[in-house]
Amino acid sequence: MTRSIVGLALAALLAACSSKPLEAPPATVSVPPAAAVSGVTLQAIPTGTILSNAGLAYEGGKGSDQRDFVVGAILVTHPKGRLLFDAGFGRSLDEHAKTTPLLLRLTSRRQAGTPAAEQLARAGIATSDLTAVVLTHAHWDHVSGLEHFKGVPVWLPRSEMAFVQGGERHSRLARQLGTADYQPYDFTDGPYFGFPASRDLFGDGSVVLVPAFGHTPGSIIAFVTVGSGQRYALIGDTAWQSEGVDLPAQKPWPARSVDADAAAVRALLVRLHQIKRASPGLVVVPAHDARVWKRLPQLGDQGAVR
């Protein structure tokens, strides 16, 4: 399938006027010890792709650099429960995509895969086996698959719940699918990785959520440490591709229109760049970077990282 001509043309225009990477001065980062808990695993569940290019992903990216923006879910298994981070695409993808901004529909194409619920079932995991679906944020491509998880609790910050209920166009699909299973939470634990507050989901430091408000009013970052001690940061759409953190670089204009607070996102990108510099073993996982997702343990892998 060919890439969108409109998307390539827009990416070329953005590349011609793109700015330099964001300034990220050296900073002292408090790196918490890795809480390696036996039996904790992380597995990726790709559910489809959005075909686009780097020029539409971050400032300085080239329109000729074609990128598959993976859309999916990440399963974290802990001795005390199973969490699914985001829900990926559902079977009703074509209908769900009608709720997206016109710019996205003009500049990209979608390819559906197998919904996360079906992949979990093949792996012997019923939806009732999940403790919760944890949303990094409530945009359409992160909630589409919720149509297959009726009755499973959906955890999101209280501020993101207000975003969903507030009638904003970017949370339209979440409202359309229904919010009866949504359970809002607060950040009741102390500072973590320099973030002022956190929520330690299992009380042992292995899965810690921090507020990352900017892309949406209640976006989060999840720090996950598996049994081997390997640590991951699931950053949602704070950056769409790794370059957003590695350079760091913000989304190009007008793609930044999807960010509720572009200035807050810029500050987060700088902070994440500094965190990664201070913790080089940390694997930063943007929600849509297929290159990173391919390196993650996959659902069904016999050699899942533990």
C-alpha positions in Angstrom: 0.0 0.0 0.0 1.4 3.4 -1.0 1.9 6.1 1.5 -0.3 9.2 1.4 0.8 11.7 -1.2 -0.6 14.5 1.0 1.4 13.1 3.9 4.6 13.1 1.9 4.1 16.6 0.6 3.3 18.0 4.1 6.3 16.2 5.6 8.6 17.8 2.9 7.2 21.2 3.8 7.7 20.6 7.5 11.3 19.4 7.0 12.1 22.5 5.0 11.2 24.7 8.0 12.0 22.4 10.9 13.8 23.7 13.9 16.8 22.3 15.7 16.6 19.6 18.4 15.4 20.8 21.8 18.0 22.0 24.2 18.6 19.4 27.0 21.2 20.7 29.4 22.9 18.2 31.8 20.8 17.5 34.8 21.0 15.5 38.0 18.4 12.7 37.9 17.5 10.6 40.9 17.5 7.1 39.5 15.5 4.7 41.8 16.9 1.2 42.2 15.5 -1.4 39.8 12.9 -3.4 41.7 13.3 -6.8 40.1 10.5 -9.0 41.2 10.5 -12.7 40.2 7.8 -13.6 37.7 7.2 -10.1 36.3 7.2 -10.1 32.5 6.5 -7.7 29.6 5.2 -8.7 26.2 4.2 -6.6 23.2 0.9 -7.2 21.3 0.9 -5.3 18.0 -2.6 -5.0 16.6 -2.0 -3.0 13.4 -0.1 -0.1 11.9 -0.6 3.5 10.7 1.6 4.0 7.6 3.3 7.4 7.7 6.8 8.9 7.7 9.4 10.5 10.0 8.6 14.0 8.7 5.3 13.8 10.4 6.6 12.2 13.6 9.3 14.6 14.9 10.9 17.9 13.9 13.8 17.2 11.6 12.4 13.9 10.3 12.3 13.3 6.5 9.2 12.6 4.5 11.2 10.1 2.5 11.8 8.1 5.7 8.8 5.8 5.7 7.7 4.6 9.1 5.2 2.1 10.3 3.5 3.5 13.4 2.7 0.4 15.3 -0.6 0.4 17.3 -1.0 -2.2 20.0 -1.1 -3.2 23.6 1.6 -4.3 26.1 0.9 -7.1 28.6 2.6 -6.9 32.0 2.3 -10.1 34.0 3.0 -9.9 37.8 2.5 -12.6 40.4 -0.4 -10.4 41.7 -2.1 -9.8 38.4 -2.1 -9.0 34.7 -2.2 -5.5 33.3 -2.8 -4.6 29.7 -1.3 -1.2 28.8 -3.6 0.4 26.1 -5.9 -1.7 24.0 -4.8 -1.2 20.4 -7.1 -1.5 17.4 -10.4 -3.3 17.6 -12.4 -5.1 14.9 -14.5 -2.0 14.3 -11.4 0.0 13.2 -12.9 1.5 10.1 -15.8 2.8 12.0 -13.6 4.0 14.9 -11.3 5.9 12.5 -14.2 8.1 11.5 -13.8 9.8 14.8 -10.2 10.9 14.0 -9.1 14.4 12.9 -9.2 15.1 9.2 -5.4 15.8 9.1 -4.7 12.2 10.3 -7.0 10.7 7.7 -5.4 12.7 4.9 -1.8 12.1 5.9 -1.8 8.4 6.8 -3.2 5.0 6.0 -4.2 2.2 8.4 -3.5 -1.5 8.3 -5.5 -3.7 10.7 -4.0 -6.6 12.4 -5.5 -9.0 15.0 -7.1 -7.4 18.0 -5.3 -7.8 21.4 -8.3 -9.8 22.9 -8.0 -12.4 20.2 -4.2 -12.7 20.5 -4.6 -13.1 24.3 -7.2 -15.8 23.8 -4.9 -17.7 21.5 -2.2 -17.5 24.3 -4.7 -19.0 26.8 -5.5 -15.7 28.5 -9.2 -14.7 28.8 -10.2 -11.1 29.2 -11.5 -12.1 32.6 -7.9 -13.0 33.6 -6.9 -9.3 33.3 -6.7 -7.2 36.4 -7.2 -4.0 34.4 -6.5 -2.2 31.2 -4.3 0.8 32.0 -4.6 3.6 29.6 -1.5 5.8 28.8 -4.2 8.2 27.5 -7.6 8.0 26.0 -7.1 8.8 22.3 -8.9 6.7 19.7 -6.0 4.4 18.7 -5.4 3.5 22.4 -9.0 2.7 23.2 -10.3 1.2 20.0 -9.7 -2.4 21.3 -11.7 -1.7 24.4 -14.8 -2.9 22.5 -13.5 -6.4 23.2 -12.8 -5.9 27.0 -16.3 -5.2 28.3 -16.3 -5.8 32.1 -12.6 -5.4 32.5 -11.7 -2.4 34.7 -10.1 0.5 32.8 -7.7 2.5 34.9 -6.9 6.1 34.1 -6.0 9.3 36.1 -8.8 11.4 37.4 -7.7 14.2 35.1 -7.9 11.9 32.1 -11.4 10.8 33.1 -12.4 14.5 33.1 -10.9 14.8 29.6 -13.0 11.8 28.4 -16.2 13.2 29.9 -15.6 16.8 28.9 -16.7 16.4 25.3 -13.3 17.1 23.7 -13.1 15.8 20.1 -9.9 13.8 20.7 -11.7 11.7 23.3 -14.8 11.1 21.2 -14.3 7.4 20.7 -13.7 6.7 24.4 -17.2 8.2 25.1 -18.7 6.5 22.2 -17.5 3.0 23.4 -18.8 3.8 26.9 -17.0 4.5 30.2 -18.9 2.1 32.5 -15.7 0.2 33.2 -13.6 3.2 33.8 -12.0 3.6 37.3 -10.1 6.8 37.9 -7.2 7.0 40.3 -4.9 9.5 41.9 -1.1 9.6 42.3 -0.9 8.8 46.0 2.8 7.7 46.3 6.0 9.7 46.5 8.4 11.1 43.8 9.8 8.7 41.3 12.5 9.3 38.7 12.2 13.0 39.3 8.4 13.1 38.8 6.8 14.7 41.9 4.2 11.9 42.5 3.6 8.3 41.4 1.3 5.3 41.9 3.0 2.0 42.7 0.5 -0.5 41.4 1.7 -3.6 43.2 3.5 -1.9 46.1 6.9 -3.3 45.2 8.3 -0.8 42.7 8.0 -3.1 39.7 5.2 -1.2 38.0 5.1 2.5 38.8 2.9 5.1 37.0 3.8 8.8 36.9 1.8 11.8 35.7 3.0 12.9 32.2 0.3 15.5 31.4 0.8 17.3 28.1 -0.3 15.1 25.2 -3.6 14.8 27.0 -4.6 16.3 30.4 -4.1 12.9 32.1 -1.4 11.1 30.1 0.9 8.9 32.1 4.3 7.2 31.8 4.6 3.6 33.2 8.0 2.4 34.5 8.1 -1.4 34.4 10.9 -3.5 35.8 10.8 -7.2 34.9 12.3 -10.1 36.8 15.7 -9.8 35.2 16.1 -6.2 36.3 15.5 -4.8 32.8 13.6 -1.6 33.1 11.2 -0.1 30.5 9.4 3.3 30.2 6.1 3.1 28.4 5.7 6.8 27.4 2.5 6.7 25.3 2.4 9.5 22.8 4.7 11.9 24.6 6.8 11.0 21.5 5.7 9.0 18.5 9.2 7.8 17.6 12.4 7.3 19.5 14.0 10.4 18.1 11.6 12.5 20.1 13.5 11.4 23.2 16.9 10.7 21.8 17.5 14.0 20.1 15.2 15.3 21.8 12.7 16.7 19.3 9.1 17.7 19.5 6.3 16.8 17.1 6.3 19.0 13.9 3.8 21.7 13.3 0.8 21.1 12.8 1.0 17.6 14.3 1.4 19.4 17.7 -2.3 20.3 17.5 -3.0 16.8 18.9 -1.1 17.8 22.1 -3.3 19.4 24.8 -0.3 21.4 26.1 2.7 21.5 23.6 4.9 23.3 26.1 4.4 20.6 28.7 5.2 17.9 26.1 8.5 19.7 25.2 9.5 19.8 28.9 8.7 16.1 29.2 10.8 15.2 26.2 13.8 17.1 27.7 13.2 15.3 31.0 13.0 11.9 29.4 16.1 12.6 27.4 17.9 13.4 30.7 16.5 10.3 32.4 17.7 8.1 29.6 21.1 9.7 29.8 21.2 9.0 33.5 19.9 5.5 33.1 21.3 4.1 29.8 19.9 0.6 30.4 16.4 2.0 30.3 14.3 1.0 27.3 12.1 3.9 26.3 9.0 2.6 24.5 7.0 5.2 22.4 3.6 3.8 21.7 4.1 3.9 18.0 7.7 3.1 17.2 7.7 -0.2 15.4 11.5 -0.4 15.6 11.4 -0.5 19.4 8.4 -2.8 19.5 10.1 -5.4 17.3 12.9 -5.6 19.9 10.4 -6.2 22.8 9.4 -9.7 23.9 6.3 -10.6 22.0 3.1 -12.3 23.3 3.7 -16.1 22.9 7.5 -15.9 23.0 8.9 -18.8 25.0 11.8 -16.5 25.9 9.8 -13.6 27.4 12.1 -11.4 29.4 11.6 -12.2 33.1 
